[in-house]
Amino acid sequence: MIIKNLKKYFTFEVQVLDDKNVRRRFRASNYQSTTRVKPFICTMPMRLDDGWNQIQFNLSDFTRRAYGTNYIETLRVQIHANCRIRRVYFSDRLYSEDELPAEFKLYLPVQNKAKQ
């Protein structure tokens, strides 16, 4: 997902179904300092840079490492207030910047030369 940091508290949550047919949630936020894994929710800190941020979240890997189960599907994505959303998307693997369509890329700001 591509999110703009508005320098306020921000969190997003993804609910997944695993191969044991258990619904589990992953919550990332910029106001938390430690990771906690409980039976149905895993909460973790996230740091956002100034401006636009590209957040990549490997659901299969997180499910396996937090719960020892296999990711089956995403049931819900919740993005809570205090951010600007440019794009939310799913992919089957991690793509290089060159492989992404233009609308999925995170562009760095171009610095104008000083006027003389």
Steps between C-alpha positions, in 0.01 A plus 500: 500500500613856441423730793584865572625574850297785649711494820211369708420165656425241234416131498384236257372151561479193277286200591604169345381141502762231558512128418360414846189701406583765761447871436803698608573873490822690439505861619784740419509846658735793541410552869614163630855405595490122547371198309245279673371166375175379656285208379284710267689827452858601435581868561821662380664840476547677169709806417389730221736738321390854414282520189392192306586148622475164329396233752556139398349236725573134424189334645619146434831559679343685794239226549764228493740678736241624751275193516676210328208464258452566130323804355187414299324829424446859608160564653518872579727804477431795731692826469437737788503879481786747472659406171448563133458186287633493147475128425425167672581187304579131536764309307605138473867586563733792556554690176796722416436868433552438126227232492231716662247701299550877529200546732654257754840671516617733771666797336759712675445875479692679227702792628475812286814697426513837673376782278764755407 
